[in-house]
Amino acid sequence: MVQQATHWRPQKIAIEAESQSCAFFLVHGYTGSPTDFNGLPEFLHAEYGVSVLVPLLPGHGTIVEDLEGISCENLLAAVEKEFKDVLTRYKRVIVGGHSFGGQVALYLAALYPVAGVFVTATPYTLRFPLSIPGMYHMVRLKKIWEKKLPKSEKLARAEAFYYTQMPSYGLELLVEMNKKLSLSLSRVTSPLLSIFTIRDKIAHVKSARNIEHKVNSHKIKNITLEHSGHGVFHEDDYYATYNSIGEFFLSSKCETHTQNIMTGIKATAIVPSYNERMRIGDVLSALIRARMISEVIVVDDGSTDGTEEYIAKTFPSVVYLRNEKNCGKAFSMDRGVKQARENIIFFCDADLRGLIPEHIDAMVTPVSDGRYDMNIGIRSNIMQKLFLPFALNSGERALKKDVWHNLPGFYKKGFRIEAGLNYFVYFHSINGVGYKIFPYFQTLKEKKYGFLEGSVRRWKMNVDVVAAWLYAITDLGINTARNLINGLHKRQNKVE
């Protein structure tokens, strides 16, 4: 039977604010209730004037045996029904979850347009021995397990409903949710806050980094608590956790991030292309659906495969420019910049596979909100994973138009361009360069052109890249020496 400190059955929490501008939708844990969040709903409403809704999951609030007959699909269906209703009533919705509820929150953030998502003690990576493959089969040998809650959490929950036991099915449920997330986390693009604890015996603290590597969020913050257990909202530092959540999502800086995504600064996408009729369609389809792209320009570098006819027929909204002869990638990129109407440029190769609108938005947003002057998308190709300096020469990057105009002309030839941009922005811009790995990849040149021709083209590209690096190293050395001489000269004048 459920051991609980009080005899009342928990109810869903619905704190409605007068304004319909923002709401938090919170999901509690599998063996929890809306009281998992302690005083967080009241805090968010009092401090920020937002609405907070915490539904009671099906089968919860009675005895522990009632939990075992509820499938993952039934739980998700019930949550989604209430979540959709909230989405229709509020302009901005932030979804959060504790433990299993955090898995559900990430799942919702992957499917629906949310303004942010936070997770606490969420077992995306399980602690040993729970992490042993197939462990849930062994756990099934015992129907109900006792939960080992620390004394501090028991004391904090003295006036709230909670379970002291967990059905063996619970571990299977967590594993099933993680399988769903492995397929959907890449679609999470909203700001993400992860809060984990070192002493948690269920969720490994590595969950935060593992989630970060999967999502495509434009703003991520990970917080590690050293003195808390699994119940982060019922520990001594609970108020600091409240503040962290409120400040991350409701500060003016976060408002700016969200506004840029929904209605603010956007980019012109420029796609240099040469004989890519068979591959460019997937790229253009993703670009025209991306929220951060307002116009798409294809610069055809003298193709002979019918690219012009294909784009005119299939993508009439795309601006098409054609070079009369093959002039090289950098020339095509420069021509596209001169035509672009936006002050942010997003360059994109034409032969990508697996690119989706969310990847594009995640690459553009850090530039549109002013965090970087250039942001690079690193592909999942094997070579790019092995050597970061090579990976940073990726053709997918967002940058301010001023960066392109200030780039020395030496780099605007052939395939020198990406390496030149990397050097120039890193050493000469104010906000520098960012990068992130995305799960899309590029068609190998050897596959497109055949092994021999593809290999020749690859080595020509490598020669251009090496030339750009050598030029950059020389330029850096000259500038360093010049700065040193000027510094010594100023010091000498000051002494005299």
C-alpha positions in Angstrom: 0.0 0.0 0.0 1.0 3.6 -0.5 2.6 5.2 2.6 1.8 8.9 2.6 2.0 11.6 5.2 -1.5 12.9 4.6 -4.8 11.1 3.6 -5.9 13.5 0.8 -5.5 12.6 -2.8 -3.4 15.0 -4.8 -5.1 17.1 -7.5 -3.7 18.8 -10.5 -2.4 22.3 -10.1 -3.8 25.2 -12.2 -2.7 28.7 -11.2 -4.1 31.0 -13.8 -2.7 34.5 -14.3 -4.7 37.4 -15.7 -2.5 37.7 -18.7 -2.5 34.9 -21.4 1.0 35.7 -22.5 3.0 32.9 -20.8 2.4 29.6 -19.0 4.5 26.8 -17.5 3.3 23.3 -18.2 4.9 20.9 -15.7 5.0 17.1 -15.7 5.7 15.1 -12.5 7.5 11.8 -12.1 6.3 8.3 -12.6 6.0 7.6 -8.8 5.3 11.2 -8.0 2.5 13.8 -8.1 2.1 17.5 -8.8 3.7 18.0 -5.3 7.1 16.9 -6.9 7.7 20.6 -7.7 7.0 21.7 -4.1 6.5 25.5 -4.2 7.8 26.2 -7.7 4.3 26.8 -9.2 3.5 29.4 -6.6 6.9 31.0 -6.9 6.7 31.4 -10.7 3.2 32.9 -10.4 4.1 35.3 -7.6 7.5 36.5 -9.0 6.7 36.6 -12.7 2.9 36.7 -13.0 2.8 33.6 -15.2 0.2 30.8 -15.2 1.4 27.3 -14.0 -0.4 24.1 -14.8 0.6 20.7 -13.4 -1.7 17.8 -14.5 -2.0 14.6 -12.4 -1.0 11.7 -14.5 -3.5 8.8 -15.0 -3.6 6.3 -12.2 -1.7 8.4 -9.8 -2.6 9.5 -6.3 -4.0 6.2 -5.1 -2.0 3.0 -4.4 1.2 2.0 -6.0 -0.3 -1.1 -7.7 -2.5 1.2 -9.8 0.6 2.5 -11.7 1.7 -0.7 -13.2 -1.2 -1.2 -15.6 -0.7 2.2 -17.3 1.3 2.0 -20.5 3.8 4.6 -21.8 1.4 5.4 -24.7 -1.5 6.0 -22.4 0.5 8.4 -20.2 1.8 10.3 -23.3 -1.7 10.5 -24.8 -3.2 12.0 -21.6 -0.4 14.5 -21.2 -0.6 15.6 -24.9 -4.3 16.2 -24.7 -3.9 18.7 -21.8 -0.8 20.2 -23.4 -2.5 20.9 -26.7 -5.2 22.8 -24.8 -2.6 24.9 -23.1 -0.9 25.7 -26.4 -4.2 27.1 -27.8 -4.7 29.4 -24.8 -1.2 31.0 -24.3 1.2 32.9 -26.5 4.2 31.3 -24.9 4.4 27.9 -23.2 7.4 26.6 -21.3 7.3 22.9 -20.6 9.2 21.3 -17.7 9.4 18.0 -16.0 10.9 16.1 -13.1 12.4 12.6 -13.5 10.1 10.7 -15.9 8.3 14.0 -16.4 11.5 15.4 -17.8 11.5 12.7 -20.4 7.9 13.7 -21.3 8.8 17.4 -21.4 11.6 16.8 -23.9 9.2 14.6 -26.0 6.7 17.5 -26.1 9.4 20.0 -26.9 10.4 17.9 -29.9 6.8 17.8 -31.2 5.3 21.2 -30.4 6.4 24.9 -30.7 7.5 25.7 -27.1 9.3 28.8 -25.8 11.5 26.7 -23.6 12.0 23.3 -21.8 13.6 22.4 -18.5 14.3 19.0 -17.0 15.3 18.0 -13.4 16.8 14.7 -12.3 15.7 13.2 -15.7 17.1 9.7 -16.2 18.2 10.0 -19.9 21.4 8.2 -18.7 20.7 5.8 -15.9 22.9 5.1 -12.9 24.6 1.7 -12.5 23.2 -1.0 -12.1 20.0 0.4 -13.7 22.0 1.1 -16.8 22.8 -2.6 -17.4 21.1 -3.6 -20.7 18.0 -5.7 -20.0 18.1 -4.9 -16.3 14.4 -4.2 -16.3 13.8 -8.0 -17.0 15.7 -8.8 -13.8 13.8 -6.1 -11.8 10.6 -7.7 -12.9 11.3 -10.7 -10.6 10.0 -8.5 -7.8 6.7 -6.6 -8.4 7.2 -3.7 -6.0 10.4 -2.1 -4.8 11.0 0.2 -1.8 12.3 3.6 -2.7 15.2 4.8 -0.6 14.5 8.5 0.0 16.9 10.5 2.1 15.6 11.8 5.5 15.8 15.4 4.4 13.4 14.7 1.5 11.0 12.7 3.7 10.9 15.6 6.1 10.3 18.2 3.3 7.5 16.0 1.9 5.8 15.7 5.3 2.8 17.7 4.2 2.6 16.3 0.7 1.5 13.1 -1.1 4.3 10.8 -2.2 5.0 7.2 -2.9 7.5 5.2 -0.9 7.5 2.3 -3.4 8.0 1.9 -7.1 6.6 -0.8 -9.5 9.1 -2.9 -11.3 7.5 -1.7 -14.5 8.9 1.8 -13.8 12.4 1.0 -15.1 11.0 -0.5 -18.3 9.0 2.7 -18.8 12.1 4.9 -18.4 14.0 2.8 -20.9 11.1 3.0 -23.4 10.9 6.8 -23.1 14.7 7.0 -23.7 14.3 5.0 -26.9 11.6 7.5 -28.1 13.9 10.4 -27.2 16.8 9.0 -29.1 14.7 9.5 -32.3 13.3 12.9 -31.5 15.8 14.9 -29.4 17.3 16.5 -32.5 14.0 18.3 -33.1 14.3 20.2 -29.8 15.3 23.7 -30.7 14.0 25.9 -27.9 16.1 27.1 -24.9 17.0 24.2 -22.6 17.8 24.2 -18.9 19.0 20.9 -17.3 19.4 20.5 -13.5 21.0 17.3 -12.2 22.5 16.1 -8.9 25.7 14.2 -8.2 24.0 12.2 -5.4 21.1 11.1 -7.6 20.9 7.2 -7.5 18.6 7.0 -10.6 19.6 9.7 -13.1 23.3 10.0 -13.9 24.7 13.5 -13.9 26.0 12.7 -17.4 22.4 12.9 -18.6 22.8 16.7 -19.0 25.7 16.5 -21.5 24.2 13.5 -23.3 21.0 15.5 -23.8 22.9 18.6 -24.9 24.8 16.6 -27.6 21.5 15.4 -29.1 19.3 18.5 -29.1 19.6 21.5 -31.5 18.7 24.1 -28.9 20.1 27.6 -29.5 20.5 28.3 -25.8 21.5 25.6 -23.2 22.4 25.8 -19.6 23.4 22.8 -17.3 23.3 23.1 -13.5 24.9 20.5 -11.3 23.8 20.4 -7.6 26.3 18.8 -5.3 24.2 18.3 -2.1 20.8 17.2 -3.5 19.3 13.8 -4.2 16.7 12.8 -6.7 14.1 15.1 -5.3 15.7 18.4 -6.2 12.7 20.5 -5.1 12.7 19.1 -1.6 16.3 19.9 -0.6 17.8 22.8 1.3 18.8 24.7 -1.9 15.3 24.4 -3.5 14.9 28.2 -3.6 18.0 28.6 -5.7 16.6 26.0 -8.1 13.4 28.1 -8.3 15.4 31.2 -9.1 17.5 29.4 -11.7 14.4 28.3 -13.6 12.7 31.7 -13.4 15.8 33.7 -14.5 16.6 31.4 -17.3 13.2 31.5 -19.0 11.8 34.8 -17.9 14.7 37.2 -18.0 14.8 39.9 -20.7 17.7 38.1 -22.4 15.7 34.9 -22.9 12.8 36.9 -24.2 15.1 38.3 -26.9 16.2 34.7 -27.9 12.6 33.6 -28.2 11.5 36.7 -30.1 14.3 36.3 -32.6 13.1 32.8 -33.4 9.4 33.6 -33.7 9.3 37.0 -35.3 12.6 38.8 -35.2 15.9 39.0 -37.2 16.1 36.4 -40.0 18.7 35.4 -42.6 19.1 35.0 -46.4 20.1 31.5 -47.3 22.7 31.3 -50.2 23.2 27.9 -51.9 26.2 27.7 -54.3 25.5 24.8 -56.7 27.1 23.0 -59.5 25.4 20.0 -61.2 23.4 19.2 -58.0 19.9 18.7 -59.6 19.6 15.2 -58.1 20.4 16.4 -54.6 19.5 20.1 -54.1 15.8 19.4 -53.7 16.1 18.1 -50.1 18.2 21.2 -49.1 15.8 23.7 -50.6 12.8 22.0 -49.1 14.4 22.4 -45.6 15.5 26.0 -46.2 12.1 27.3 -47.3 10.5 25.7 -44.2 13.0 27.1 -41.7 11.6 29.9 -39.5 14.8 31.8 -39.5 15.2 32.1 -43.3 13.3 34.8 -45.1 14.7 34.2 -48.6 16.6 31.5 -50.4 19.1 32.2 -53.3 20.6 29.5 -55.4 23.8 30.6 -57.4 24.3 28.0 -60.1 27.9 27.9 -61.1 27.3 26.9 -64.8 25.5 23.6 -64.3 24.7 21.5 -67.3 22.3 19.0 -65.6 19.0 20.9 -65.9 19.2 22.5 -62.4 17.6 25.8 -63.7 14.5 24.0 -65.1 14.2 21.9 -62.0 14.3 24.8 -59.5 11.9 27.0 -61.7 9.4 24.2 -61.7 9.7 22.8 -58.2 10.7 25.8 -56.1 9.3 29.0 -57.7 9.9 31.1 -54.5 13.6 30.5 -54.7 15.7 33.2 -56.3 17.9 31.7 -59.0 21.1 33.2 -60.3 23.3 31.6 -62.9 27.0 32.1 -63.7 27.7 31.9 -67.5 30.8 29.8 -66.8 32.2 27.9 -63.8 33.7 30.5 -61.6 34.2 28.6 -58.3 32.4 28.3 -55.0 33.6 31.6 -53.4 32.7 33.6 -56.5 29.1 32.2 -56.3 28.9 32.9 -52.6 30.0 36.5 -53.1 27.4 36.9 -55.9 24.7 35.7 -53.6 25.7 38.1 -50.8 25.4 41.0 -53.2 21.8 40.0 -54.0 20.8 39.2 -50.4 18.4 41.6 -48.7 19.0 40.4 -45.0 22.0 41.4 -42.9 22.6 37.8 -41.8 23.7 35.3 -44.4 23.3 31.5 -44.1 25.6 29.6 -46.5 24.5 26.0 -47.3 26.0 23.4 -49.6 23.6 21.9 -52.1 24.4 18.2 -51.6 23.4 17.6 -48.0 21.3 14.7 -46.7 19.3 14.7 -43.5 19.1 18.5 -43.1 15.9 19.6 -41.5 14.5 23.1 -40.8 15.3 22.8 -37.0 19.0 22.4 -37.8 19.0 25.6 -39.9 17.2 27.6 -37.2 19.7 26.4 -34.6 22.6 27.5 -36.7 21.2 31.0 -37.5 19.8 31.9 -34.1 23.1 32.4 -32.2 24.1 35.0 -34.8 20.7 36.7 -35.0 20.6 37.2 -31.2 24.2 38.6 -31.1 26.0 35.8 -29.4 28.4 35.1 -32.3 29.5 36.9 -35.4 29.5 33.5 -37.1 28.1 30.1 -36.2 29.2 26.8 -38.0 27.2 23.6 -38.4 29.5 20.6 -38.3 28.2 17.6 -40.2 28.1 13.9 -39.1 30.6 12.8 -41.8 33.3 10.5 -40.5 36.2 12.8 -41.5 34.6 15.8 -39.8 34.2 13.9 -36.6 37.8 12.8 -36.5 39.5 16.2 -36.9 37.9 19.4 -35.6 40.0 21.9 -37.7 38.9 20.1 -40.8 35.3 19.9 -39.5 35.2 23.6 -39.0 35.6 24.0 -42.8 31.9 23.0 -43.2 29.9 24.8 -45.8 26.9 25.4 -43.4 27.4 28.6 -41.5 25.5 31.8 -40.5 27.4 35.1 -40.4 26.8 38.8 -40.4 27.0 40.4 -43.8 29.7 42.8 -42.5 32.0 39.9 -41.8 31.8 38.9 -45.5 32.4 42.4 -46.7 35.5 42.8 -44.4 37.0 39.5 -45.4 40.3 39.9 -47.4 39.9 39.1 -51.1 42.5 36.4 -51.0 40.1 34.1 -49.3 37.3 34.7 -51.8 38.7 32.2 -54.3 37.9 28.5 -54.8 37.7 26.5 -51.6 39.8 28.9 -49.5 36.7 30.5 -48.3 35.6 28.5 -45.2 39.1 28.3 -43.7 39.6 32.0 -44.4 36.3 32.9 -42.7 37.3 30.8 -39.7 40.6 32.5 -39.2 39.2 36.0 -39.9 36.3 35.8 -37.6 38.2 34.1 -34.8 41.0 36.7 -34.7 39.3 39.9 -36.0 35.6 39.9 -34.9 34.1 41.1 -31.6 31.8 38.1 -30.8 33.9 35.3 -32.3 32.7 32.0 -33.8 30.6 29.2 -32.4 30.0 25.7 -33.7 27.8 22.6 -33.1 27.5 19.1 -34.5 24.3 18.2 -36.3 23.1 14.8 -37.5 23.1 15.6 -41.2 25.9 14.7 -43.7 27.3 15.5 -47.1 27.4 13.3 -50.2 31.0 12.2 -50.8 32.7 13.6 -53.9 33.9 10.1 -54.8 30.3 9.0 -54.9 29.0 12.0 -56.9 31.8 12.1 -59.6 33.3 8.6 -59.4 36.4 7.6 -57.5 39.0 9.1 -59.8 37.4 12.5 -60.5 36.1 12.8 -57.0 39.6 12.2 -55.5 41.0 14.9 -57.8 38.4 17.4 -56.8 39.0 16.5 -53.1 42.7 17.2 -53.4 42.1 20.4 -55.2 39.9 21.5 -52.3 42.6 20.4 -49.8 45.2 22.5 -51.6 43.0 25.5 -51.4 42.4 24.9 -47.7 46.1 24.6 -47.0 46.8 27.8 -48.9 44.2 29.6 -46.8 45.8 28.3 -43.6 49.3 29.3 -44.7 48.1 32.8 -45.6 46.3 33.0 -42.3 49.4 32.0 -40.3 51.5 34.5 -42.2 49.0 37.2 -41.7 48.7 36.4 -38.0 52.4 36.5 -37.6 52.7 39.8 -39.3 49.9 41.4 -37.3 51.4 40.0 -34.0 54.8 41.4 -34.8 53.2 44.8 -35.9 51.3 44.9 -32.6 54.3 44.1 -30.6 56.4 46.8 -32.3 53.6 49.4 -31.9 53.3 48.4 -28.2 57.0 48.8 -27.6 57.0 52.1 -29.5 54.1 53.4 -27.3 55.9 52.4 -24.1 59.1 54.1 -25.3 57.2 57.3 -26.0 55.6 57.1 -22.6 58.9 56.7 -20.8 60.4 59.6 -22.7 
